[in-house]
Amino acid sequence: MTQATLFTTAGYAATEIAGVDEAGRGCLAGPVVAGACILPVEYDLPGLTDSKQLTAEKREVLYDLIREQAVAWAIGVAWPGEIDQINILESTYQAMGRAVRGMKVSPKFLQIDGNKLIPPYALKRDIPQEYVIKGDGKIPAISAASIMAKTFRDRLMIKLAKRYPGYGISKHMGYGTKAHMEAIKKLGPCPQHRMTFRGVKPEEKVAAQASLF
């Protein structure tokens, strides 16, 4: 049994703080997915850490344990059409805002993985927050949110792979691997591809989304 930090430097109780993280921001296909999670003071989540450091099997186990033990959790999604319309950074904000707003317990403080805060317009209210660089490996609630987002997205991409065969989506999960790039060249993009991303559309027609980061 692990005990969470009772108070942060901001003075909020652990059960008032939600960790927030995203998965799939850099992909060429599929949605960007955000997770938000509030952990209890005590929890039993063996091996809890950054989702990228875990195997898919370990993430699956922790995904179910987090859902059972969390004070509150939720998932937010922004699909490719929205990403192409408002750009990936704004879509990430929207997915994070949806995750936070979807929680059954409203957090009083947010800890966001990365180096940016969620704008109030995406949260639809003003919530005190801080960003934590590499927080998915430092803050348990962010680690849990990372696992929730990554696992939910992987499950979704496996389903989408059946709907859009030929791209190998269930293997690369939408990332720009060599095999994925070759499939796009051969088959053309499918409705789950982000049409404004470099590698999907010809270079001269691409909006430089990467410059947003």
C-alpha positions as CSV (number, residue, x, y, z in Angstrom):
1,M,0.0,0.0,0.0
2,T,1.4,3.3,-1.1
3,Q,0.6,6.6,0.6
4,A,0.2,9.7,-1.6
5,T,1.7,13.0,-0.7
6,L,-0.9,14.6,1.7
7,F,-0.2,18.2,0.7
8,T,1.6,19.9,-2.1
9,T,3.5,23.2,-1.8
10,A,0.3,24.8,-2.9
11,G,-1.4,23.5,0.3
12,Y,-4.0,21.3,-1.4
13,A,-4.9,17.9,0.0
14,A,-4.0,14.9,-2.3
15,T,-7.6,14.1,-2.8
16,E,-8.2,17.6,-4.1
17,I,-5.5,17.4,-6.8
18,A,-5.9,15.9,-10.3
19,G,-3.0,14.8,-12.4
20,V,-3.5,15.4,-16.1
21,D,-1.6,13.9,-19.1
22,E,-2.1,13.2,-22.8
23,A,-1.3,10.4,-25.3
24,G,-1.1,10.6,-29.1
25,R,-0.2,14.2,-29.6
26,G,2.6,13.4,-32.0
27,C,0.8,10.8,-34.1
28,L,-0.2,11.0,-37.7
29,A,-3.5,9.2,-37.2
30,G,-6.1,8.8,-34.5
31,P,-7.2,11.2,-31.7
32,V,-5.3,12.9,-29.0
33,V,-6.5,11.5,-25.7
34,A,-6.2,13.0,-22.2
35,G,-6.5,11.4,-18.9
36,A,-7.3,13.1,-15.5
37,C,-7.0,11.3,-12.2
38,I,-7.3,11.9,-8.5
39,L,-5.7,9.3,-6.3
40,P,-6.7,8.5,-2.8
41,V,-4.4,9.1,0.2
42,E,-3.5,5.4,0.1
43,Y,-3.5,3.1,-2.9
44,D,-2.1,-0.1,-4.2
45,L,-0.7,0.4,-7.7
46,P,2.5,-1.6,-8.0
47,G,5.0,-0.2,-10.5
48,L,3.1,3.0,-11.1
49,T,5.2,5.3,-13.2
50,D,5.3,7.0,-16.6
51,S,3.2,4.9,-19.1
52,K,6.0,5.0,-21.6
53,Q,8.2,3.1,-19.2
54,L,5.7,0.2,-18.9
55,T,4.8,-2.7,-21.2
56,A,1.3,-2.8,-22.7
57,E,0.5,-5.7,-20.4
58,K,1.5,-3.8,-17.3
59,R,-0.4,-0.8,-18.4
60,E,-3.5,-2.9,-18.8
61,V,-3.2,-4.2,-15.3
62,L,-2.7,-0.8,-13.8
63,Y,-5.5,0.7,-15.9
64,D,-8.1,-1.5,-14.2
65,L,-6.5,-1.0,-10.8
66,I,-6.6,2.8,-11.2
67,R,-10.2,2.8,-12.2
68,E,-11.0,0.7,-9.1
69,Q,-9.0,2.8,-6.6
70,A,-9.1,6.4,-7.9
71,V,-11.2,9.0,-6.1
72,A,-12.1,10.1,-9.6
73,W,-10.9,9.7,-13.2
74,A,-12.0,10.6,-16.7
75,I,-10.9,10.6,-20.3
76,G,-11.1,13.4,-22.9
77,V,-10.8,12.9,-26.6
78,A,-10.1,15.2,-29.6
79,W,-10.5,13.6,-33.0
80,P,-8.5,14.2,-36.2
81,G,-11.1,16.5,-37.7
82,E,-10.9,18.8,-34.7
83,I,-7.1,18.6,-34.7
84,D,-7.0,19.7,-38.4
85,Q,-9.4,22.5,-37.7
86,I,-7.9,24.1,-34.6
87,N,-4.4,22.6,-34.5
88,I,-2.9,20.0,-32.2
89,L,-2.0,22.2,-29.3
90,E,-5.5,23.6,-29.0
91,S,-6.9,20.1,-29.5
92,T,-4.7,18.8,-26.6
93,Y,-6.1,21.6,-24.4
94,Q,-9.6,20.7,-25.3
95,A,-9.0,17.0,-24.6
96,M,-7.5,17.8,-21.2
97,G,-10.4,20.2,-20.4
98,R,-12.9,17.5,-21.3
99,A,-11.1,15.0,-19.1
100,V,-11.1,17.4,-16.1
101,R,-14.7,18.3,-16.6
102,G,-15.8,14.7,-16.9
103,M,-14.6,13.7,-13.4
104,K,-17.2,12.8,-10.9
105,V,-15.3,14.8,-8.3
106,S,-14.3,18.4,-9.2
107,P,-10.6,18.9,-8.4
108,K,-9.4,22.1,-6.7
109,F,-5.9,21.9,-8.2
110,L,-4.4,20.5,-11.3
111,Q,-0.9,19.2,-12.0
112,I,-0.2,19.0,-15.7
113,D,2.5,17.0,-17.4
114,G,4.8,19.1,-19.6
115,N,5.5,22.8,-19.8
116,K,2.1,24.3,-20.4
117,L,-1.0,25.1,-18.4
118,I,-4.6,24.4,-19.6
119,P,-6.3,27.6,-20.6
120,P,-9.4,28.5,-18.5
121,Y,-11.5,28.5,-21.7
122,A,-10.8,24.7,-22.2
123,L,-11.6,24.0,-18.5
124,K,-14.7,26.3,-18.7
125,R,-13.7,27.6,-15.3
126,D,-10.6,28.8,-13.5
127,I,-8.8,26.1,-11.6
128,P,-5.4,26.7,-9.9
129,Q,-2.8,24.6,-11.7
130,E,0.9,24.0,-12.2
131,Y,2.8,22.2,-14.9
132,V,5.4,19.6,-14.0
133,I,8.1,18.8,-16.6
134,K,8.4,15.0,-16.9
135,G,5.7,14.9,-14.3
136,D,4.5,11.5,-15.6
137,G,7.5,10.0,-13.9
138,K,7.5,12.2,-10.8
139,I,3.9,12.7,-9.7
140,P,1.7,9.6,-9.0
141,A,-1.5,11.2,-10.1
142,I,0.0,12.3,-13.4
143,S,1.5,8.8,-13.9
144,A,-2.0,7.4,-13.4
145,A,-3.5,9.9,-15.8
146,S,-0.7,9.0,-18.3
147,I,-1.6,5.3,-18.0
148,M,-5.3,6.0,-18.4
149,A,-4.8,8.0,-21.5
150,K,-2.3,5.7,-23.2
151,T,-4.3,2.5,-22.5
152,F,-7.6,4.0,-23.5
153,R,-6.1,5.3,-26.7
154,D,-4.3,2.0,-27.6
155,R,-7.6,0.1,-27.1
156,L,-9.3,2.6,-29.4
157,M,-6.6,2.4,-32.1
158,I,-6.8,-1.4,-32.1
159,K,-10.5,-1.1,-32.9
160,L,-9.9,1.5,-35.6
161,A,-7.3,-0.8,-37.2
162,K,-10.1,-3.2,-38.0
163,R,-12.1,-0.4,-39.6
164,Y,-9.2,0.9,-41.6
165,P,-7.0,-2.1,-42.6
166,G,-3.8,-1.9,-44.4
167,Y,-2.1,0.8,-42.4
168,G,-0.9,-1.4,-39.5
169,I,-2.5,0.9,-37.0
170,S,-2.7,-1.8,-34.2
171,K,1.1,-2.0,-34.3
172,H,2.3,1.6,-34.5
173,M,-0.9,3.2,-32.9
174,G,-0.8,6.0,-35.5
175,Y,2.8,7.1,-35.0
176,G,4.9,7.9,-38.1
177,T,6.9,4.7,-38.4
178,K,8.5,3.8,-41.7
179,A,5.8,1.1,-42.3
180,H,3.0,3.6,-41.6
181,M,4.5,6.2,-43.9
182,E,4.8,3.7,-46.7
183,A,1.2,2.6,-46.2
184,I,0.0,6.2,-46.5
185,K,2.0,6.6,-49.8
186,K,0.5,3.4,-51.1
187,L,-3.1,3.7,-49.9
188,G,-3.5,7.4,-49.3
189,P,-4.8,8.8,-46.0
190,C,-7.9,7.4,-44.3
191,P,-10.5,9.4,-42.3
192,Q,-8.4,8.9,-39.1
193,H,-5.4,10.6,-40.5
194,R,-4.5,14.2,-39.5
195,M,-4.5,15.9,-42.9
196,T,-2.5,18.9,-41.7
197,F,0.4,16.8,-40.4
198,R,3.7,16.5,-42.2
199,G,3.9,13.0,-43.7
200,V,0.2,12.8,-44.5
201,K,-0.2,15.6,-47.0
202,P,2.5,16.8,-49.5
203,E,5.0,19.1,-47.8
204,E,3.9,22.3,-49.5
205,K,0.3,21.8,-48.2
206,V,1.2,21.2,-44.6
207,A,0.5,23.6,-41.8
208,A,3.6,23.6,-39.5
209,Q,1.9,22.1,-36.5
210,A,5.2,21.1,-34.9
211,S,6.1,24.7,-34.6
212,L,3.4,25.1,-31.9
213,F,5.7,23.2,-29.5
